[in-house]
Amino acid sequence: MTNLLDRITIDPQISHGKPVIRSLRYPVETMLELMSAGMTIEEILADYEDLKREDLLAVVAFAARPE
């Protein structure tokens, strides 16, 4: 799981310090909203061609991590 979480970056210079995928400016929050609205990983990957399956798995792992 650690390798997946390495795909999530937090940088005050990018998206106001919100967690994003690989510094690509895709907020974790947005991807979670898409998934909670019913979009599948395949649908999201079709809409965001520069993302990889592992990026979305990292989003889920990030959301599920204990604080």
N, CA, C and O atoms as a printed pandas DataFrame, in Angstrom:
     atom_number atom_name residue_name chain_id  residue_number  x_coord  y_coord  z_coord
0              1         N          MET        A               1    0.830   -1.199    0.000
1              2        CA          MET        A               1    0.000    0.000    0.000
2              3         C          MET        A               1    0.866    1.251    0.000
3              4         O          MET        A               1    0.462    2.276   -0.550
4              5         N          THR        A               2    2.040    1.192    0.599
5              6        CA          THR        A               2    2.914    2.358    0.636
6              7         C          THR        A               2    3.237    2.838   -0.763
7              8         O          THR        A               2    3.242    4.043   -1.017
8              9         N          ASN        A               3    3.509    1.915   -1.680
9             10        CA          ASN        A               3    3.813    2.323   -3.049
10            11         C          ASN        A               3    2.645    3.064   -3.686
11            12         O          ASN        A               3    2.850    4.036   -4.413
12            13         N          LEU        A               4    1.428    2.616   -3.419
13            14        CA          LEU        A               4    0.260    3.317   -3.945
14            15         C          LEU        A               4    0.181    4.719   -3.372
15            16         O          LEU        A               4   -0.070    5.673   -4.107
16            17         N          LEU        A               5    0.391    4.856   -2.081
17            18        CA          LEU        A               5    0.274    6.170   -1.450
18            19         C          LEU        A               5    1.340    7.139   -1.943
19            20         O          LEU        A               5    1.162    8.352   -1.836
20            21         N          ASP        A               6    2.436    6.632   -2.477
21            22        CA          ASP        A               6    3.461    7.501   -3.048
22            23         C          ASP        A               6    2.936    8.257   -4.266
23            24         O          ASP        A               6    3.526    9.257   -4.678
24            25         N          ARG        A               7    1.841    7.789   -4.839
25            26        CA          ARG        A               7    1.248    8.451   -6.005
26            27         C          ARG        A               7    0.462    9.702   -5.611
27            28         O          ARG        A               7    0.131   10.521   -6.468
28            29         N          ILE        A               8    0.165    9.852   -4.335
29            30        CA          ILE        A               8   -0.578   11.015   -3.852
30            31         C          ILE        A               8    0.422   12.030   -3.331
31            32         O          ILE        A               8    1.253   11.717   -2.478
32            33         N          THR        A               9    0.338   13.246   -3.849
33            34        CA          THR        A               9    1.270   14.291   -3.440
34            35         C          THR        A               9    0.523   15.449   -2.802
35            36         O          THR        A               9   -0.625   15.740   -3.135
36            37         N          ILE        A              10    1.210   16.096   -1.879
37            38        CA          ILE        A              10    0.671   17.287   -1.221
38            39         C          ILE        A              10    1.759   18.351   -1.290
39            40         O          ILE        A              10    2.839   18.202   -0.719
40            41         N          ASP        A              11    1.448   19.419   -1.996
41            42        CA          ASP        A              11    2.408   20.500   -2.197
42            43         C          ASP        A              11    1.645   21.812   -2.069
43            44         O          ASP        A              11    0.667   22.024   -2.785
44            45         N          PRO        A              12    2.075   22.696   -1.171
45            46        CA          PRO        A              12    1.360   23.972   -0.997
46            47         C          PRO        A              12    1.271   24.795   -2.285
47            48         O          PRO        A              12    0.401   25.657   -2.409
48            49         N          GLN        A              13    2.163   24.534   -3.242
49            50        CA          GLN        A              13    2.161   25.272   -4.506
50            51         C          GLN        A              13    1.189   24.691   -5.536
51            52         O          GLN        A              13    0.957   25.296   -6.582
52            53         N          ILE        A              14    0.625   23.529   -5.242
53            54        CA          ILE        A              14   -0.292   22.869   -6.186
54            55         C          ILE        A              14   -1.643   22.673   -5.507
55            56         O          ILE        A              14   -1.730   22.052   -4.448
56            57         N          SER        A              15   -2.676   23.196   -6.111
57            58        CA          SER        A              15   -4.057   23.033   -5.627
58            59         C          SER        A              15   -4.208   23.393   -4.146
59            60         O          SER        A              15   -4.911   22.720   -3.391
60            61         N          HIS        A              16   -3.528   24.474   -3.755
61            62        CA          HIS        A              16   -3.645   24.998   -2.378
62            63         C          HIS        A              16   -3.292   23.958   -1.325
63            64         O          HIS        A              16   -3.829   23.989   -0.218
64            65         N          GLY        A              17   -2.397   23.042   -1.659
65            66        CA          GLY        A              17   -1.955   22.046   -0.699
66            67         C          GLY        A              17   -2.888   20.863   -0.512
67            68         O          GLY        A              17   -2.669   20.031    0.369
68            69         N          LYS        A              18   -3.924   20.782   -1.330
69            70        CA          LYS        A              18   -4.827   19.623   -1.244
70            71         C          LYS        A              18   -4.148   18.414   -1.871
71            72         O          LYS        A              18   -3.340   18.571   -2.787
72            73         N          PRO        A              19   -4.460   17.207   -1.398
73            74        CA          PRO        A              19   -3.863   16.006   -1.985
74            75         C          PRO        A              19   -4.286   15.838   -3.449
75            76         O          PRO        A              19   -5.466   15.929   -3.786
76            77         N          VAL        A              20   -3.298   15.593   -4.302
77            78        CA          VAL        A              20   -3.547   15.395   -5.729
78            79         C          VAL        A              20   -2.818   14.141   -6.197
79            80         O          VAL        A              20   -1.970   13.595   -5.490
80            81         N          ILE        A              21   -3.158   13.704   -7.379
81            82        CA          ILE        A              21   -2.532   12.519   -7.967
82            83         C          ILE        A              21   -1.275   12.935   -8.723
83            84         O          ILE        A              21   -1.341   13.724   -9.665
84            85         N          ARG        A              22   -0.141   12.404   -8.308
85            86        CA          ARG        A              22    1.154   12.582   -8.985
86            87         C          ARG        A              22    1.435   14.014   -9.428
87            88         O          ARG        A              22    1.993   14.221  -10.505
88            89         N          SER        A              23    1.070   14.983   -8.637
89            90        CA          SER        A              23    1.296   16.399   -8.954
90            91         C          SER        A              23    0.634   16.825  -10.258
91            92         O          SER        A              23    1.030   17.826  -10.856
92            93         N          LEU        A              24   -0.368   16.075  -10.703
93            94        CA          LEU        A              24   -1.061   16.384  -11.957
94            95         C          LEU        A              24   -2.222   17.361  -11.787
95            96         O          LEU        A              24   -2.903   17.700  -12.754
96            97         N          ARG        A              25   -2.439   17.805  -10.570
97            98        CA          ARG        A              25   -3.528   18.736  -10.257
98            99         C          ARG        A              25   -4.913   18.105  -10.343
99           100         O          ARG        A              25   -5.913   18.808  -10.486
100          101         N          TYR        A              26   -4.969   16.788  -10.255
101          102        CA          TYR        A              26   -6.250   16.102  -10.129
102          103         C          TYR        A              26   -6.459   15.829   -8.651
103          104         O          TYR        A              26   -5.824   14.932   -8.095
104          105         N          PRO        A              27   -7.344   16.591   -7.998
105          106        CA          PRO        A              27   -7.537   16.398   -6.561
106          107         C          PRO        A              27   -8.107   15.019   -6.227
107          108         O          PRO        A              27   -8.982   14.499   -6.919
108          109         N          VAL        A              28   -7.588   14.455   -5.159
109          110        CA          VAL        A              28   -8.108   13.193   -4.637
110          111         C          VAL        A              28   -9.608   13.339   -4.401
111          112         O          VAL        A              28  -10.382   12.441   -4.731
112          113         N          GLU        A              29  -10.008   14.445   -3.841
113          114        CA          GLU        A              29  -11.416   14.695   -3.524
114          115         C          GLU        A              29  -12.301   14.573   -4.769
115          116         O          GLU        A              29  -13.380   13.983   -4.708
116          117         N          THR        A              30  -11.855   15.119   -5.876
117          118        CA          THR        A              30  -12.635   15.066   -7.121
118          119         C          THR        A              30  -12.801   13.629   -7.607
119          120         O          THR        A              30  -13.890   13.225   -8.015
120          121         N          MET        A              31  -11.719   12.866   -7.561
121          122        CA          MET        A              31  -11.795   11.470   -8.005
122          123         C          MET        A              31  -12.719   10.659   -7.099
123          124         O          MET        A              31  -13.458    9.798   -7.575
124          125         N          LEU        A              32  -12.679   10.932   -5.796
125          126        CA          LEU        A              32  -13.589   10.244   -4.877
126          127         C          LEU        A              32  -15.041   10.620   -5.160
127          128         O          LEU        A              32  -15.932    9.775   -5.080
128          129         N          GLU        A              33  -15.274   11.879   -5.489
129          130        CA          GLU        A              33  -16.633   12.317   -5.830
130          131         C          GLU        A              33  -17.137   11.597   -7.081
131          132         O          GLU        A              33  -18.294   11.179   -7.135
132          133         N          LEU        A              34  -16.275   11.453   -8.078
133          134        CA          LEU        A              34  -16.672   10.751   -9.300
134          135         C          LEU        A              34  -17.031    9.298   -8.996
135          136         O          LEU        A              34  -18.032    8.777   -9.486
136          137         N          MET        A              35  -16.196    8.653   -8.180
137          138        CA          MET        A              35  -16.461    7.256   -7.834
138          139         C          MET        A              35  -17.733    7.128   -7.003
139          140         O          MET        A              35  -18.516    6.199   -7.201
140          141         N          SER        A              36  -17.938    8.053   -6.079
141          142        CA          SER        A              36  -19.135    7.962   -5.237
142          143         C          SER        A              36  -20.402    8.260   -6.032
143          144         O          SER        A              36  -21.496    7.861   -5.635
144          145         N          ALA        A              37  -20.251    8.966   -7.161
145          146        CA          ALA        A              37  -21.392    9.240   -8.029
146          147         C          ALA        A              37  -21.707    8.047   -8.930
147          148         O          ALA        A              37  -22.705    8.049   -9.652
148          149         N          GLY        A              38  -20.846    7.026   -8.881
149          150        CA          GLY        A              38  -21.129    5.819   -9.640
150          151         C          GLY        A              38  -20.226    5.564  -10.826
151          152         O          GLY        A              38  -20.383    4.550  -11.507
152          153         N          MET        A              39  -19.279    6.460  -11.096
153          154        CA          MET        A              39  -18.377    6.217  -12.220
154          155         C          MET        A              39  -17.444    5.061  -11.876
155          156         O          MET        A              39  -16.966    4.941  -10.748
156          157         N          THR        A              40  -17.202    4.238  -12.845
157          158        CA          THR        A              40  -16.271    3.131  -12.646
158          159         C          THR        A              40  -14.847    3.625  -12.906
159          160         O          THR        A              40  -14.634    4.692  -13.482
160          161         N          ILE        A              41  -13.896    2.830  -12.472
161          162        CA          ILE        A              41  -12.496    3.168  -12.731
162          163         C          ILE        A              41  -12.267    3.272  -14.235
163          164         O          ILE        A              41  -11.568    4.174  -14.695
164          165         N          GLU        A              42  -12.843    2.369  -14.988
165          166        CA          GLU        A              42  -12.671    2.388  -16.444
166          167         C          GLU        A              42  -13.224    3.677  -17.063
167          168         O          GLU        A              42  -12.608    4.246  -17.964
168          169         N          GLU        A              43  -14.366    4.131  -16.588
169          170        CA          GLU        A              43  -14.953    5.372  -17.106
170          171         C          GLU        A              43  -14.080    6.577  -16.769
171          172         O          GLU        A              43  -13.881    7.458  -17.606
172          173         N          ILE        A              44  -13.568    6.614  -15.562
173          174        CA          ILE        A              44  -12.701    7.728  -15.172
174          175         C          ILE        A              44  -11.425    7.714  -16.005
175          176         O          ILE        A              44  -10.975    8.760  -16.471
176          177         N          LEU        A              45  -10.845    6.536  -16.194
177          178        CA          LEU        A              45   -9.629    6.433  -16.999
178          179         C          LEU        A              45   -9.880    6.864  -18.449
179          180         O          LEU        A              45   -8.992    7.432  -19.086
180          181         N          ALA        A              46  -11.056    6.604  -18.962
181          182        CA          ALA        A              46  -11.389    7.033  -20.323
182          183         C          ALA        A              46  -11.489    8.555  -20.412
183          184         O          ALA        A              46  -11.127    9.146  -21.429
184          185         N          ASP        A              47  -11.982    9.189  -19.340
185          186        CA          ASP        A              47  -12.119   10.651  -19.321
186          187         C          ASP        A              47  -10.807   11.368  -19.005
187          188         O          ASP        A              47  -10.586   12.490  -19.461
188          189         N          TYR        A              48   -9.950   10.733  -18.237
189          190        CA          TYR        A              48   -8.677   11.319  -17.811
190          191         C          TYR        A              48   -7.554   10.407  -18.300
191          192         O          TYR        A              48   -7.049    9.570  -17.551
192          193         N          GLU        A              49   -7.176   10.574  -19.542
193          194        CA          GLU        A              49   -6.269    9.640  -20.208
194          195         C          GLU        A              49   -4.860    9.615  -19.619
195          196         O          GLU        A              49   -4.128    8.650  -19.839
196          197         N          ASP        A              50   -4.464   10.641  -18.881
197          198        CA          ASP        A              50   -3.130   10.629  -18.292
198          199         C          ASP        A              50   -3.088    9.951  -16.925
199          200         O          ASP        A              50   -2.026    9.863  -16.308
200          201         N          LEU        A              51   -4.241    9.470  -16.448
201          202        CA          LEU        A              51   -4.268    8.708  -15.203
202          203         C          LEU        A              51   -4.106    7.231  -15.478
203          204         O          LEU        A              51   -4.387    6.744  -16.573
204          205         N          LYS        A              52   -3.646    6.530  -14.458
205          206        CA          LYS        A              52   -3.492    5.084  -14.539
206          207         C          LYS        A              52   -4.355    4.437  -13.464
207          208         O          LYS        A              52   -4.724    5.080  -12.481
208          209         N          ARG        A              53   -4.666    3.185  -13.654
209          210        CA          ARG        A              53   -5.481    2.428  -12.699
210          211         C          ARG        A              53   -4.896    2.546  -11.286
211          212         O          ARG        A              53   -5.637    2.712  -10.317
212          213         N          GLU        A              54   -3.576    2.461  -11.173
213          214        CA          GLU        A              54   -2.919    2.543   -9.876
214          215         C          GLU        A              54   -3.162    3.891   -9.205
215          216         O          GLU        A              54   -3.205    3.969   -7.977
216          217         N          ASP        A              55   -3.320    4.956   -9.998
217          218        CA          ASP        A              55   -3.613    6.274   -9.432
218          219         C          ASP        A              55   -4.951    6.253   -8.697
219          220         O          ASP        A              55   -5.072    6.795   -7.599
220          221         N          LEU        A              56   -5.944    5.629   -9.306
221          222        CA          LEU        A              56   -7.263    5.587   -8.678
222          223         C          LEU        A              56   -7.289    4.641   -7.484
223          224         O          LEU        A              56   -7.996    4.890   -6.507
224          225         N          LEU        A              57   -6.527    3.566   -7.558
225          226        CA          LEU        A              57   -6.402    2.693   -6.390
226          227         C          LEU        A              57   -5.715    3.447   -5.252
227          228         O          LEU        A              57   -6.046    3.251   -4.082
228          229         N          ALA        A              58   -4.762    4.307   -5.597
229          230        CA          ALA        A              58   -4.092    5.134   -4.585
230          231         C          ALA        A              58   -5.064    6.116   -3.939
231          232         O          ALA        A              58   -4.978    6.379   -2.740
232          233         N          VAL        A              59   -5.977    6.651   -4.722
233          234        CA          VAL        A              59   -7.000    7.557   -4.182
234          235         C          VAL        A              59   -7.827    6.845   -3.118
235          236         O          VAL        A              59   -8.065    7.387   -2.039
236          237         N          VAL        A              60   -8.255    5.645   -3.425
237          238        CA          VAL        A              60   -9.059    4.867   -2.478
238          239         C          VAL        A              60   -8.228    4.532   -1.231
239          240         O          VAL        A              60   -8.719    4.646   -0.108
240          241         N          ALA        A              61   -6.979    4.121   -1.431
241          242        CA          ALA        A              61   -6.109    3.794   -0.298
242          243         C          ALA        A              61   -5.864    5.023    0.563
243          244         O          ALA        A              61   -5.821    4.924    1.790
244          245         N          PHE        A              62   -5.705    6.176   -0.067
245          246        CA          PHE        A              62   -5.481    7.413    0.668
246          247         C          PHE        A              62   -6.696    7.749    1.516
247          248         O          PHE        A              62   -6.560    8.146    2.674
248          249         N          ALA        A              63   -7.877    7.592    0.946
249          250        CA          ALA        A              63   -9.112    7.901    1.668
250          251         C          ALA        A              63   -9.343    6.930    2.832
251          252         O          ALA        A              63   -9.946    7.298    3.840
252          253         N          ALA        A              64   -8.866    5.704    2.690
253          254        CA          ALA        A              64   -9.122    4.681    3.692
254          255         C          ALA        A              64   -8.054    4.617    4.781
255          256         O          ALA        A              64   -8.211    3.888    5.760
256          257         N          ARG        A              65   -6.970    5.375    4.617
257          258        CA          ARG        A              65   -5.887    5.272    5.594
258          259         C          ARG        A              65   -6.320    5.792    6.953
259          260         O          ARG        A              65   -7.116    6.727    7.037
260          261         N          PRO        A              66   -5.803    5.192    8.017
261          262        CA          PRO        A              66   -6.106    5.707    9.351
262          263         C          PRO        A              66   -5.366    7.030    9.564
263          264         O          PRO        A              66   -4.247    7.206    9.083
264          265         N          GLU        A              67   -5.977    7.924   10.263
265          266        CA          GLU        A              67   -5.322    9.220   10.487
266          267         C          GLU        A              67   -4.454    9.228   11.691
267          268         O          GLU        A              67   -3.841   10.248   12.003
